[in-house]
Amino acid sequence: MAKITGLGGVFYVAQDPAATREWYREKLGIDCEYGPQLNWSEETGDTPYSLISHFKDDAYIKPGKGGFMINLRVDDLDGFVEVLKSRDVEILDSVDEGYGKFAWLLDPDGVKIELWEQVEAPG
């Protein structure tokens, strides 16, 4: 039986697609021809994980625009945040939830990006 097996991408309208691709390339280090394209994960032994979450309101994705947010996994959140700051990217907030560390930023079109470093949950 046919089934969905993972995340294929996130699509949205950009005001200037070329400038948006360049921002992802320069700021996040994601090279792309049509848009950011990534392997599922570079982490080994990782179980594929994807989440489609429905919110009653869009408070969690504010101040992002468009009613959605992109979640990107990172292997070293603190280090990546420092790289982004050195590239003049504003970090909206960050938090360590115990099971994972998170930070948020906006891309040039106002789309909220959530960076996520998965860590082992406390015993």
LINSUL-V347301 format. One record per backbone hydrogen bond with DSSP energy under -0.5 kcal/mol. CO is the residue of the C=O (numbers start at 1). NH is the residue of the N-H. If there is no record, write none. Layout:
CO_NH / CO_NH
//
This chain:
16_20 / 17_21 / 18_22 / 19_23 / 20_24 / 21_25 / 22_26 / 23_27 / 23_28 / 24_28 / 24_30 / 25_29 / 29_31 / 31_37 / 35_34 / 43_46 / 51_53 / 53_55 / 58_61 / 58_62 / 59_62 / 61_64 / 65_68 / 68_112 / 70_72 / 70_114 / 72_116 / 76_80 / 77_81 / 78_82 / 79_83 / 80_84 / 81_85 / 82_86 / 83_87 / 84_87 / 84_89 / 85_88 / 88_90 / 90_92 / 93_104 / 95_97 / 95_102 / 97_99 / 99_119 / 100_97 / 101_117 / 102_95 / 103_115 / 104_92 / 104_93 / 105_113 / 107_110 / 110_65 / 111_107 / 112_70 / 113_105 / 113_115 / 114_72 / 115_103 / 116_74 / 116_118 / 117_101
//
